[in-house]
Amino acid sequence: MRCCFLSDIHGHLPVIDQEVDVVGIAGDIVPLQIQRDMIKSIVWFVGTFIPWAKELPCEKVILVGGNHDFFFQKIIDNRFQTRGLFTSEEIESLSAQYIDDILYLPEKIVYLQDSSYSFKGKTFYGTPWIPALSNWAFYKSHNELEITFNKIPNKVDVLISHSPGTQNDFGTSLGLPFKPNYGCLELDEAVRKRNIGLWVAGHVHSGNHNVTEITNEKGKTTKIANVSIKNEDYQPVYSPLYIEI
């Protein structure tokens, strides 16, 4: 299966110039200038993003939210948490389906939030959560991240997360002079215990964009790559990743 992965588009809708089976987007989708306005974000997503996605040369567009995509989390909060009728686990298990329903996503577009999707014999799993940034969307504490990432299945062909891990400069801001590492240790640990073929993420714009490999506890390898298309100045300087899985 041939796939194209990208992340951190922040309203920039690039040309996908190769025909693929799946386009995967690892979060931070809406434009920066409207990211905290739920209504404008929904209008842009429905009126601009969805028509763009429907025209992409692929069969499926699989996406997760990112810390700038406040509207996804606000939609879920407005539906569930104000009513007090659901536990946090129930909310998480229902969130992906509710986003699908409320935004009337076409069949071609699949939203994942701590959920799986199987297509042509391959299993995709998506998760949007990040550490450290408590004032942003999809933040969880250390303990919450451990619990949430423990739900990732033991075998996944493609993990699409917004947050990268810490290894191989996956989560290192190589575009900054002091090169800080903002990768997620909890997600590292979850992947180390699982058989995951490919792990793509964004969030850290100038993380290592080369496809490298890490090894799990059983000696099996996982390919990893940061797929942000923007640099630290929010300029689209990186190309989407085209890869066979």
Secondary structure, 3 states (H helix, E strand, C coil): CEEEEEECCCCCCCCCCCCCCEEEEECCCCCHHHCCCHHHHHHHHHHHHHHHHHCCCCCEEEEECCCCCHHHHHHHHHHHHCCCCCCHHHHHHHHHHHHHHHCCCCCCEEECCCEEEEECCEEEEEECCECCCCCCCCECCHHHHHHHHCCCCCEEEEEEECCCCCHHHCCECCCCCCCCECCCHHHHHHHHCCEEEEEEECCCCCCCCCCEEEECCCCCEEEEEECECECCCCCECCCCEEEEC
